[in-house]
Amino acid sequence: MFAATGPCSIAWDLRVCSREVAYEVTFVPADAPDTPTVVQASEKGQYLKAEDGIISGTFESKSAGSLKCSFSNECAWFKARLCCCRAGLV
């Protein structure tokens, strides 16, 4: 999670180190936490794979809030995944 204190440009990176995983990057405005904005997400049945390497993007925040990265192990409940994310100001 990355907290923005006001309008800014946020860069983010995601990676899964083994197998595959579903993901979602969302921005939750501080003044409207019930209305998050999906920045990018994997499609149903399409996963981020280890061989894909790092995926990245930027988001232009118009207000204070939090950029959140979520991973979901939809493929196998008994096999672990190692996932990494980072975010920062551009």
DRENTORKOL-3810 file (N, C-alpha, C; in nm, 4 decimals):
REM DRENTORKOL-3810
@n.u->0.0844; n.v->-0.1174; n.w->0.0000; ca.u->0.0000; ca.v->0.0000; ca.w->0.0000; c.u->0.0890; c.v->0.1238; c.w->0.0000
@n.u->0.0509; n.v->0.2214; n.w->-0.0806; ca.u->0.1218; ca.v->0.3494; ca.w->-0.0871; c.u->0.0225; c.v->0.4602; c.w->-0.0575
@n.u->0.0541; n.v->0.5453; n.w->0.0384; ca.u->-0.0352; ca.v->0.6545; ca.w->0.0770; c.u->0.0068; c.v->0.7836; c.w->0.0078
@n.u->-0.0864; n.v->0.8447; n.w->-0.0633; ca.u->-0.0644; ca.v->0.9737; ca.w->-0.1286; c.u->-0.1296; c.v->1.0814; c.w->-0.0426
@n.u->-0.0563; n.v->1.1883; n.w->-0.0161; ca.u->-0.1085; ca.v->1.2940; ca.w->0.0692; c.u->-0.1829; c.v->1.4018; c.w->-0.0093
@n.u->-0.1801; n.v->1.3934; n.w->-0.1406; ca.u->-0.2481; ca.v->1.4893; ca.w->-0.2259; c.u->-0.2339; c.v->1.4481; c.w->-0.3706
@n.u->-0.2695; n.v->1.5348; n.w->-0.4631; ca.u->-0.2555; ca.v->1.5020; ca.w->-0.6046; c.u->-0.1099; c.v->1.4700; c.w->-0.6388
@n.u->-0.0894; n.v->1.3608; n.w->-0.7125; ca.u->0.0459; ca.v->1.3196; ca.w->-0.7489; c.u->0.0409; c.v->1.2092; c.w->-0.8544
@n.u->0.1577; n.v->1.1740; n.w->-0.9044; ca.u->0.1747; ca.v->1.0642; ca.w->-0.9988; c.u->0.2405; c.v->0.9486; c.w->-0.9229
@n.u->0.1771; n.v->0.8313; n.w->-0.9260; ca.u->0.2280; ca.v->0.7156; ca.w->-0.8525; c.u->0.2690; c.v->0.6076; c.w->-0.9522
@n.u->0.3923; n.v->0.5600; n.w->-0.9420; ca.u->0.4404; ca.v->0.4485; ca.w->-1.0238; c.u->0.4316; c.v->0.3211; c.w->-0.9397
@n.u->0.3951; n.v->0.2089; n.w->-1.0039; ca.u->0.3837; ca.v->0.0834; ca.w->-0.9318; c.u->0.4398; c.v->-0.0312; c.w->-1.0161
@n.u->0.4906; n.v->-0.1343; n.w->-0.9481; ca.u->0.5441; ca.v->-0.2561; ca.w->-1.0103; c.u->0.4865; c.v->-0.3768; c.w->-0.9385
@n.u->0.4581; n.v->-0.4837; n.w->-1.0136; ca.u->0.4124; ca.v->-0.6110; ca.w->-0.9574; c.u->0.4936; c.v->-0.7239; c.w->-1.0174
@n.u->0.5127; n.v->-0.8289; n.w->-0.9384; ca.u->0.5812; ca.v->-0.9476; ca.w->-0.9882; c.u->0.5419; c.v->-1.0676; c.w->-0.9048
@n.u->0.5260; n.v->-1.1821; n.w->-0.9712; ca.u->0.5104; ca.v->-1.3090; ca.w->-0.9018; c.u->0.6378; c.v->-1.3881; c.w->-0.9327
@n.u->0.6965; n.v->-1.4484; n.w->-0.8306; ca.u->0.8264; ca.v->-1.5144; ca.w->-0.8462; c.u->0.8161; c.v->-1.6625; c.w->-0.8822
@n.u->0.7010; n.v->-1.7239; n.w->-0.8610; ca.u->0.6819; ca.v->-1.8629; ca.w->-0.9018; c.u->0.5349; c.v->-1.8858; c.w->-0.9359
@n.u->0.5136; n.v->-1.9686; n.w->-1.0350; ca.u->0.3797; ca.v->-2.0050; ca.w->-1.0812; c.u->0.3030; c.v->-1.8843; c.w->-1.1355
@n.u->0.1746; n.v->-1.8698; n.w->-1.1014; ca.u->0.0920; ca.v->-1.7607; ca.w->-1.1510; c.u->-0.0068; c.v->-1.7175; c.w->-1.0435
@n.u->-0.0584; n.v->-1.5954; n.w->-1.0590; ca.u->-0.1489; ca.v->-1.5399; ca.w->-0.9589; c.u->-0.2362; c.v->-1.4317; c.w->-1.0230
@n.u->-0.3572; n.v->-1.4155; n.w->-0.9732; ca.u->-0.4442; ca.v->-1.3050; ca.w->-1.0145; c.u->-0.4051; c.v->-1.1815; c.w->-0.9324
@n.u->-0.4273; n.v->-1.0640; n.w->-0.9893; ca.u->-0.3901; ca.v->-0.9414; ca.w->-0.9181; c.u->-0.4898; c.v->-0.8301; c.w->-0.9459
@n.u->-0.4839; n.v->-0.7285; n.w->-0.8589; ca.u->-0.5644; ca.v->-0.6079; ca.w->-0.8784; c.u->-0.4924; c.v->-0.4909; c.w->-0.8124
@n.u->-0.4837; n.v->-0.3809; n.w->-0.8837; ca.u->-0.4271; ca.v->-0.2563; ca.w->-0.8308; c.u->-0.5427; c.v->-0.1573; c.w->-0.8242
@n.u->-0.5686; n.v->-0.1029; n.w->-0.7044; ca.u->-0.6784; ca.v->-0.0086; ca.w->-0.6861; c.u->-0.6302; c.v->0.1175; c.w->-0.6147
@n.u->-0.7008; n.v->0.2272; n.w->-0.6394; ca.u->-0.6755; ca.v->0.3512; ca.w->-0.5677; c.u->-0.7990; c.v->0.3821; c.w->-0.4852
@n.u->-0.7782; n.v->0.4014; n.w->-0.3552; ca.u->-0.8885; ca.v->0.4311; ca.w->-0.2636; c.u->-0.8737; c.v->0.5763; c.w->-0.2181
@n.u->-0.9625; n.v->0.6659; n.w->-0.2644; ca.u->-0.9536; ca.v->0.8059; ca.w->-0.2233; c.u->-0.9798; c.v->0.8216; c.w->-0.0734
@n.u->-0.9061; n.v->0.9101; n.w->-0.0093; ca.u->-0.9228; ca.v->0.9323; ca.w->0.1341; c.u->-1.0607; c.v->0.9909; c.w->0.1658
@n.u->-1.1132; n.v->1.0730; n.w->0.0761; ca.u->-1.2422; ca.v->1.1376; ca.w->0.1022; c.u->-1.3626; c.v->1.0528; c.w->0.0592
@n.u->-1.3393; n.v->0.9402; n.w->-0.0099; ca.u->-1.4486; ca.v->0.8522; ca.w->-0.0532; c.u->-1.4014; c.v->0.7067; c.w->-0.0529
@n.u->-1.3751; n.v->0.6496; n.w->0.0659; ca.u->-1.3196; ca.v->0.5137; ca.w->0.0722; c.u->-1.4129; c.v->0.4053; c.w->0.0190
@n.u->-1.5406; n.v->0.4359; n.w->0.0020; ca.u->-1.6354; ca.v->0.3372; ca.w->-0.0496; c.u->-1.6363; c.v->0.3290; c.w->-0.2016
@n.u->-1.5598; n.v->0.4155; n.w->-0.2673; ca.u->-1.5574; ca.v->0.4160; ca.w->-0.4138; c.u->-1.4149; c.v->0.4025; c.w->-0.4676
@n.u->-1.3534; n.v->0.2844; n.w->-0.4516; ca.u->-1.2183; ca.v->0.2659; ca.w->-0.5052; c.u->-1.2199; c.v->0.2625; c.w->-0.6581
@n.u->-1.1081; n.v->0.3022; n.w->-0.7176; ca.u->-1.0903; ca.v->0.2995; ca.w->-0.8623; c.u->-0.9958; c.v->0.1855; c.w->-0.8970
@n.u->-1.0384; n.v->0.0947; n.w->-0.9843; ca.u->-0.9504; ca.v->-0.0139; ca.w->-1.0289; c.u->-0.8554; c.v->0.0440; c.w->-1.1326
@n.u->-0.7266; n.v->0.0409; n.w->-1.1009; ca.u->-0.6236; ca.v->0.0931; ca.w->-1.1897; c.u->-0.5899; c.v->-0.0112; c.w->-1.2955
@n.u->-0.5680; n.v->-0.1343; n.w->-1.2523; ca.u->-0.5413; ca.v->-0.2459; ca.w->-1.3433; c.u->-0.5697; c.v->-0.3759; c.w->-1.2692
@n.u->-0.6186; n.v->-0.4756; n.w->-1.3414; ca.u->-0.6486; ca.v->-0.6051; ca.w->-1.2805; c.u->-0.6357; c.v->-0.7137; c.w->-1.3859
@n.u->-0.6076; n.v->-0.8347; n.w->-1.3400; ca.u->-0.6038; ca.v->-0.9469; ca.w->-1.4327; c.u->-0.7465; c.v->-0.9849; c.w->-1.4705
@n.u->-0.7630; n.v->-1.0291; n.w->-1.5932; ca.u->-0.8934; ca.v->-1.0749; ca.w->-1.6402; c.u->-0.9214; c.v->-1.2128; c.w->-1.5808
@n.u->-1.0460; n.v->-1.2504; n.w->-1.5732; ca.u->-1.0847; ca.v->-1.3824; ca.w->-1.5226; c.u->-1.0160; c.v->-1.4896; c.w->-1.6073
@n.u->-0.9410; n.v->-1.5765; n.w->-1.5449; ca.u->-0.8708; ca.v->-1.6839; ca.w->-1.6151; c.u->-0.7360; c.v->-1.6446; c.w->-1.6730
@n.u->-0.7022; n.v->-1.5159; n.w->-1.6714; ca.u->-0.5724; ca.v->-1.4675; ca.w->-1.7190; c.u->-0.4909; c.v->-1.4249; c.w->-1.5974
@n.u->-0.3743; n.v->-1.4820; n.w->-1.5791; ca.u->-0.2968; ca.v->-1.4578; ca.w->-1.4581; c.u->-0.1601; c.v->-1.3982; c.w->-1.4894
@n.u->-0.1030; n.v->-1.3310; n.w->-1.3897; ca.u->0.0341; ca.v->-1.2841; ca.w->-1.3969; c.u->0.1232; c.v->-1.4045; c.w->-1.3701
@n.u->0.2107; n.v->-1.4376; n.w->-1.4652; ca.u->0.2972; ca.v->-1.5555; ca.w->-1.4532; c.u->0.4393; c.v->-1.5127; c.w->-1.4217
@n.u->0.5131; n.v->-1.6018; n.w->-1.3588; ca.u->0.6522; ca.v->-1.5726; ca.w->-1.3234; c.u->0.7339; c.v->-1.5364; c.w->-1.4470
@n.u->0.7091; n.v->-1.6037; n.w->-1.5584; ca.u->0.7859; ca.v->-1.5755; ca.w->-1.6803; c.u->0.7496; c.v->-1.4411; c.w->-1.7435
@n.u->0.6411; n.v->-1.3776; n.w->-1.6998; ca.u->0.6046; ca.v->-1.2440; ca.w->-1.7487; c.u->0.6983; c.v->-1.1366; c.w->-1.6948
@n.u->0.7677; n.v->-1.1671; n.w->-1.5865; ca.u->0.8566; ca.v->-1.0690; ca.w->-1.5258; c.u->0.7785; c.v->-0.9624; c.w->-1.4513
@n.u->0.8290; n.v->-0.8415; n.w->-1.4534; ca.u->0.7671; ca.v->-0.7300; ca.w->-1.3808; c.u->0.6687; c.v->-0.6581; c.w->-1.4722
@n.u->0.5490; n.v->-0.6323; n.w->-1.4215; ca.u->0.4563; ca.v->-0.5440; ca.w->-1.4923; c.u->0.4494; c.v->-0.4141; c.w->-1.4126
@n.u->0.4291; n.v->-0.3052; n.w->-1.4818; ca.u->0.4302; ca.v->-0.1766; ca.w->-1.4122; c.u->0.3333; c.v->-0.0800; c.w->-1.4783
@n.u->0.3092; n.v->0.0279; n.w->-1.4085; ca.u->0.2207; ca.v->0.1312; ca.w->-1.4601; c.u->0.2282; c.v->0.2551; c.w->-1.3740
@n.u->0.1541; n.v->0.3557; n.w->-1.4114; ca.u->0.1453; ca.v->0.4781; ca.w->-1.3324; c.u->-0.0012; c.v->0.5151; c.w->-1.3157
@n.u->-0.0276; n.v->0.5880; n.w->-1.2099; ca.u->-0.1626; ca.v->0.6364; ca.w->-1.1821; c.u->-0.1541; c.v->0.7816; c.w->-1.1400
@n.u->-0.2394; n.v->0.8641; n.w->-1.1985; ca.u->-0.2466; ca.v->1.0064; ca.w->-1.1639; c.u->-0.3542; c.v->1.0253; c.w->-1.0577
@n.u->-0.3122; n.v->1.0471; n.w->-0.9347; ca.u->-0.4055; ca.v->1.0697; ca.w->-0.8252; c.u->-0.4496; c.v->1.2157; c.w->-0.8255
@n.u->-0.5802; n.v->1.2378; n.w->-0.8198; ca.u->-0.6328; ca.v->1.3743; ca.w->-0.8157; c.u->-0.6593; c.v->1.4208; c.w->-0.6735
@n.u->-0.6413; n.v->1.3283; n.w->-0.5766; ca.u->-0.6655; ca.v->1.3619; ca.w->-0.4366; c.u->-0.5813; c.v->1.2706; c.w->-0.3480
@n.u->-0.5869; n.v->1.2940; n.w->-0.2185; ca.u->-0.5177; ca.v->1.2068; ca.w->-0.1230; c.u->-0.5859; c.v->1.0706; c.w->-0.1214
@n.u->-0.5084; n.v->0.9655; n.w->-0.0928; ca.u->-0.5651; ca.v->0.8319; ca.w->-0.0871; c.u->-0.4564; c.v->0.7268; c.w->-0.0820
@n.u->-0.4943; n.v->0.6022; n.w->-0.1066; ca.u->-0.4008; ca.v->0.4895; ca.w->-0.1001; c.u->-0.4073; c.v->0.4053; c.w->-0.2265
@n.u->-0.2901; n.v->0.3706; n.w->-0.2793; ca.u->-0.2806; ca.v->0.2763; ca.w->-0.3898; c.u->-0.2557; c.v->0.1399; c.w->-0.3276
@n.u->-0.3415; n.v->0.0425; n.w->-0.3575; ca.u->-0.3316; ca.v->-0.0904; ca.w->-0.2974; c.u->-0.3123; c.v->-0.1964; c.w->-0.4043
@n.u->-0.2226; n.v->-0.2893; n.w->-0.3784; ca.u->-0.1973; ca.v->-0.4032; ca.w->-0.4661; c.u->-0.2469; c.v->-0.5286; c.w->-0.3949
@n.u->-0.3312; n.v->-0.6055; n.w->-0.4633; ca.u->-0.3865; ca.v->-0.7287; ca.w->-0.4056; c.u->-0.3541; c.v->-0.8457; c.w->-0.4969
@n.u->-0.3160; n.v->-0.9577; n.w->-0.4369; ca.u->-0.2896; ca.v->-1.0805; ca.w->-0.5113; c.u->-0.3887; c.v->-1.1863; c.w->-0.4654
@n.u->-0.4311; n.v->-1.2726; n.w->-0.5586; ca.u->-0.5264; ca.v->-1.3777; ca.w->-0.5263; c.u->-0.4788; c.v->-1.5089; c.w->-0.5880
@n.u->-0.4587; n.v->-1.6085; n.w->-0.5039; ca.u->-0.4140; ca.v->-1.7398; ca.w->-0.5495; c.u->-0.5367; c.v->-1.8217; c.w->-0.5888
@n.u->-0.5886; n.v->-1.7985; n.w->-0.7090; ca.u->-0.7094; ca.v->-1.8662; ca.w->-0.7556; c.u->-0.6808; c.v->-2.0030; c.w->-0.8170
@n.u->-0.5554; n.v->-2.0301; n.w->-0.8495; ca.u->-0.5213; ca.v->-2.1505; ca.w->-0.9259; c.u->-0.5055; c.v->-2.2752; c.w->-0.8395
@n.u->-0.4469; n.v->-2.2633; n.w->-0.7236; ca.u->-0.4243; ca.v->-2.3794; ca.w->-0.6376; c.u->-0.4115; c.v->-2.3327; c.w->-0.4931
@n.u->-0.4933; n.v->-2.3861; n.w->-0.4083; ca.u->-0.4937; ca.v->-2.3422; ca.w->-0.2686; c.u->-0.3787; c.v->-2.4011; c.w->-0.1879
@n.u->-0.3175; n.v->-2.5076; n.w->-0.2359; ca.u->-0.2152; ca.v->-2.5764; ca.w->-0.1575; c.u->-0.0735; c.v->-2.5503; c.w->-0.2077
@n.u->-0.0568; n.v->-2.4649; n.w->-0.3069; ca.u->0.0755; ca.v->-2.4302; ca.w->-0.3581; c.u->0.0992; c.v->-2.2825; c.w->-0.3313
@n.u->0.2083; n.v->-2.2518; n.w->-0.2635; ca.u->0.2381; ca.v->-2.1142; ca.w->-0.2246; c.u->0.2891; c.v->-2.0324; c.w->-0.3432
@n.u->0.2667; n.v->-1.9038; n.w->-0.3372; ca.u->0.3186; ca.v->-1.8074; ca.w->-0.4342; c.u->0.3976; c.v->-1.7018; c.w->-0.3591
@n.u->0.5038; n.v->-1.6531; n.w->-0.4203; ca.u->0.5779; ca.v->-1.5413; ca.w->-0.3654; c.u->0.5537; c.v->-1.4229; c.w->-0.4584
@n.u->0.4917; n.v->-1.3188; n.w->-0.4068; ca.u->0.4548; ca.v->-1.2026; ca.w->-0.4870; c.u->0.5194; c.v->-1.0764; c.w->-0.4284
@n.u->0.5561; n.v->-0.9840; n.w->-0.5154; ca.u->0.6188; ca.v->-0.8599; ca.w->-0.4723; c.u->0.5471; c.v->-0.7418; c.w->-0.5373
@n.u->0.5393; n.v->-0.6321; n.w->-0.4638; ca.u->0.4861; ca.v->-0.5088; ca.w->-0.5201; c.u->0.5591; c.v->-0.3910; c.w->-0.4586
@n.u->0.5630; n.v->-0.2824; n.w->-0.5333; ca.u->0.6194; ca.v->-0.1581; ca.w->-0.4802; c.u->0.5546; c.v->-0.0415; c.w->-0.5515
@n.u->0.5555; n.v->0.0722; n.w->-0.4850; ca.u->0.4960; ca.v->0.1924; ca.w->-0.5420; c.u->0.5698; c.v->0.3132; c.w->-0.4860
@n.u->0.5726; n.v->0.4200; n.w->-0.5634; ca.u->0.6381; ca.v->0.5419; ca.w->-0.5194; c.u->0.6001; c.v->0.6588; c.w->-0.6090
@n.u->0.6376; n.v->0.7768; n.w->-0.5682; ca.u->0.6090; ca.v->0.8976; ca.w->-0.6471; c.u->0.6981; c.v->0.9015; c.w->-0.7696
@n.u->0.6415; n.v->0.9504; n.w->-0.8784; ca.u->0.7183; ca.v->0.9637; ca.w->-1.0025; c.u->0.7932; c.v->1.0951; c.w->-0.9993
END
